[in-house]
């Protein structure tokens, strides 16, 4: 795990635990949001909003179809943070 992933993980883990009402030790990178942590659509929406605020990225308009685990969420946040602040919209 590189420094960026480590930083994101340290903040994402307690956030996921709080939003999904699970113990922090249950939040591991391979934990599936729905199947393992019991997230419902409201939890996912709350996690998205809180992640946007905490990490300063916008998850709106991103392809989240491959995001099913906590590790996937961390990867998405890291990739969004690595993008330049003003990328032109794809046409």
Rosetta blueprint (number, residue, H / E / L):
1 X L
2 X L
3 X H
4 X H
5 X H
6 X H
7 X H
8 X H
9 X H
10 X H
11 X H
12 X H
13 X H
14 X H
15 X H
16 X H
17 X H
18 X H
19 X H
20 X H
21 X L
22 X L
23 X L
24 X H
25 X H
26 X H
27 X L
28 X L
29 X L
30 X L
31 X L
32 X E
33 X L
34 X L
35 X L
36 X L
37 X L
38 X L
39 X L
40 X L
41 X H
42 X H
43 X H
44 X H
45 X H
46 X H
47 X H
48 X H
49 X H
50 X H
51 X H
52 X H
53 X H
54 X H
55 X H
56 X L
57 X L
58 X L
59 X L
60 X L
61 X L
62 X L
63 X L
64 X L
65 X L
66 X L
67 X L
68 X L
69 X E
70 X H
71 X H
72 X H
73 X H
74 X H
75 X H
76 X H
77 X H
78 X H
79 X H
80 X H
81 X H
82 X H
83 X L
84 X L
85 X L
86 X L
87 X L
88 X L
89 X L
90 X L
91 X L
